[in-house]
């Protein structure tokens, strides 16, 4: 069972800002114990793409493609 969940908004506003690409990049990461899901809208339109890391409830707004690997390394450092 995954110990961490990454939720990526796929609402209209976030999609206009590249949320599909952000989802794809997170899915390409090969990190164990992570589940990736989508949500239609977090209600934070205009701040997207939005990404939430659970269970820590860490929110990222306006996520850009080059930030995906940084977010993964921050939360899931390799030893």
SULVENRA-V858171 format. One record per residue. RES is the residue in one letter. PHI is phi in whole degrees, 0 to 359 (NA if undefined). NEAR is the number of other ideal C-beta (glycine too) atoms within 10 Angstrom. D_CENTER is the distance of its C-alpha to the mean C-alpha in whole Angstrom. Layout:
RES:PHI:NEAR:D_CENTER
RES:PHI:NEAR:D_CENTER
This chain:
X:NA:4:19
X:298:13:15
X:268:11:15
X:226:16:12
X:238:13:9
X:251:26:5
X:246:17:5
X:241:26:4
X:294:28:8
X:234:19:10
X:293:19:13
X:303:12:16
X:296:17:15
X:293:30:12
X:296:16:13
X:298:11:16
X:264:20:13
X:103:17:12
X:298:22:9
X:296:14:10
X:294:15:10
X:298:26:7
X:302:22:7
X:301:13:10
X:294:20:9
X:295:19:7
X:294:12:9
X:285:10:12
X:291:15:11
X:256:7:14
X:241:16:13
X:289:8:15
X:63:9:15
X:235:17:11
X:246:12:11
X:245:16:8
X:228:13:8
X:242:14:9
X:224:14:10
X:295:9:13
X:201:14:13
X:267:19:12
X:78:9:15
X:241:15:14
X:305:15:15
X:93:9:16
X:246:17:13
X:272:26:10
X:293:26:8
X:261:26:7
X:226:25:4
X:236:19:6
X:257:19:7
X:243:14:10
X:270:8:13
X:285:9:13
X:57:7:12
X:271:13:10
X:257:13:9
X:235:21:8
X:241:16:9
X:52:14:11
X:293:25:8
X:253:14:10
X:308:12:10
X:290:8:12
X:272:16:10
X:301:23:8
X:295:13:11
X:294:12:11
X:297:19:8
X:297:20:9
X:296:12:13
X:294:12:13
X:267:14:11
X:224:16:13
X:296:8:16
X:270:6:18
X:260:2:22
